[in-house]
Amino acid sequence: MITRPARPLGGAWLLAVFLLLAATVAMAGGPSRTRDAWLPPGSVANDPGPSRVIFPPQQLTIRFNHKLHLAQGATCKTCHARALTSASVQDHLLPKGATCDACHRSDHADLNKVRPGDDLTGQCAFCHIGYKESDGNTVARMVMPRANMVFDHQKHLARNIQCGQCHGAVDQVEMATRDQLPRMRGCFKCHQMPDSAARGDAKSDCTTCHIAANPRNPAAPARNAAVRADNPSGRIRTVFASGVLEPPRWLHNAAHTPDFIERHKYVAGNDSQFCANCHQEDFCVGCHDGRVRPKSIHPSDYIAMHPIEARQATLRCTSCHNEQSFCLGCHQRVGVSMTGPLATRELGRFHPPKGIWSDAPRKPGHHSFEAERNLNACVSCHVERDCVVCHGGAGIGGGFNPHRNGFSGGCATQMRRNPRPCFVCHLPDDGVLAPCR
């Protein structure tokens, strides 16, 4: 408890009160930035403050000098006693008016009839910014949003982690603001320690401190214990009323800045599981299967250029596109292909003359060589039935054998792996398949 002077207000005490008011009057327009040396562990030079998504902005409508109160004998427990037993960020840990009454001689027993103290330090305007006597018992509301994270004060105190290890040098500051809230980089000093007795239960899993995503409703708030059972992927909730949670630059160089579309391949390539802490696979597939086409992938004249790259197979078109839905669909719409060998040959747009492309004997340029070299180029125009027209058992000219010499020696292995290609031409009870079963 703060020691209160027993003598009447004198010149020295009035001067102290004046300096206190002068030091804190700036709070009405917003607190000034805290010195770097007084910030919590994990802060950096010119620290921008804690995450605005995890710790939403506050509206501080009171004056309070932590340094003065601690110098006069108060401790953290004097005003924040509930922090010793708090197990959730939803707990209210700020002191109530009754806590102040013992020293300021005010009376907050009935908030509708608050009685001020008998001297200047007990007047409502001494602590409440903008208060006027004409306001009666009405003071400006102070807004301190709950943090969007998981935190247990009691467990940390049980591990002898004192207030300053998370909140910095509160004993040196006047008004404690968002600057005194923890930084994730500082949390990692414990949470990224190797498995040991010193680390205890400070696991480095994201859902240890971040709210787990609810797979049924990713934007819905939920307690981690209830959500983890339904969320084996370990993904965290990223969308809050205060904004979208994104990683900082210092965390694997993963800040989602405008250049991240160029850098993300390195971050994901080094540790794709790191990305999976926030994103579902569909998020990545949206771009990588061609449903969403970033303009930086292909130049504007790529429609004219793409046949060359597709035929050379220098780029993996299939890493983004599906030939049978994307390529073939487009080729049919513009009349490049009619999904039939005869029609394609008549159009003469792609293939060499019949004598080279399909007639015996096989020689360079024959379609069998081209199909073996780059089948993706074929299926961008043709469907499977186009091949069966000729290569099926009752195909043109009695059909053509698509198998190499000696194929029967290994056909059993091929059929065990995937029998479907066999049934394109053969019936399931075809006797020809007996040696392969």
Beta strands, then each sheet from edge to edge (+ up, - down):
strand 1: 239-240
strand 2: 243-244
sheet 1: 1+ 2-
end
